[in-house]
């Protein structure tokens, strides 16, 4: 996974700050952060990666606090209608 993450960071020209944040995550979390592709219209991919890390950390905190509904609803943010329909 490390090679896969490093390739993603390099290929998308992710800056040092965002790279360090991604590297600080567990391998499973790194996989989640890079799983969603960066679309061609992203102006600042590094900011997108920092936002994904923050989102993942916030979701993790909600899971620890036992707020499963908040964690679930947060994970649905940006989900495709098909993905949402799977849960309905």
N, C-alpha and C positions, 0 to 999 in steps of 0.2 A: 504493500500500500504506500510505503514511503516514496518509492519511485513514481508511482501514479500521482501522488499529491504534488511532488516537486515538479513533475512535468506540467501539471495543470497550472501551477503558480508561475512557472517560467513561460509557458505558451501564452498565458493571458497577461503577461507583464505586470504581475501583482507586485506592488511596492513592498519595501522592507517591513514597514509597520504592520501591514496586513499579513504578510508572510509569517512574521513572528507570532501573530495572534492565531493563525491557522495551525502552525506547528505546535503551539502550546496545548492544543486539544488532544484528546485521546484518539487513537487510530479510528475507532468507530465514528467519532464526531467529525474527524477530518473527512471521512468517506461521505458523511451526510452533507457537509458543506460544499464539497466539490461535485456532488451528485447532480445538482441542478446546473445545467449549462449556462454560461453567460451568453446572452443573445447579442447579436451584432449591433444593436442600438444602445448598448451600455456605454455611457460616456466615461465613467470612472470605475473600472472593474475592481480596483483596490477598495473603494468605498463600499461596493456591493459585498465584497468578501468580509469586510469588517462588520457590516450590518448582519450578515448571515451568522457570523461568530456570536455577535451579541444576542441575536434571536435564539440561537441554540442554547446559549448560556442561560437566558431568561426562561426558556422552556424547561431546562434542566432544574432550575430553581423552583419553578412552579410544581414540577413533579415531586421534588423533595418535600415541598410544603404540603403535599397531598391534594393540591388543587388540580385534579385530573381534567376537569372540564376546561379550565383555562388553558392547560397545556394542549388539550385536544383542539380547542378552537384556534389557538395560535398556530398549531401545525397545519390547520386548514387554510390559513392565510395564504393566498396566492395559489391555492390548489386548483386544479382543473375541475370543471363541472363533472367530468367522468369520475374523478377521484372522490369528489364529494358524494356523488350518487351511490358509490360503493358503500358508504357509511349510512345511507338513509334507508 
